[in-house]
Amino acid sequence: MSRILIVEDELDLANIIKDYLEKELYEVEICTEGDKAIEIFDKFKPSLVILDLMLPGMDGYEICKNIRAPLKTSSSC
């Protein structure tokens, strides 16, 4: 089963998205705080991240940079 992480501070919206995705048999986790998103990403290991840009703690751009950083350093060209 594919995993999806939703990083969204508006919990009502996040739950609506989660409900639709779970109906399609995705495993979904919600994170409402930007500064906790990377920790949850590392534990949950999602295939896809739905990421809000304006979040408390850390904005979506910084979260994206932090998630992608290990991918850049681990490649062997």
Secondary structure as GFF3:
##gff-version 3
##sequence-region A 1 77
A	DSSP	beta_strand	3	7	.	.	.	ID=ss1
A	DSSP	alpha_helix	11	23	.	.	.	ID=ss2
A	DSSP	beta_strand	27	31	.	.	.	ID=ss3
A	DSSP	alpha_helix	34	44	.	.	.	ID=ss4
A	DSSP	beta_strand	48	51	.	.	.	ID=ss5
A	DSSP	alpha_helix	60	74	.	.	.	ID=ss6
###
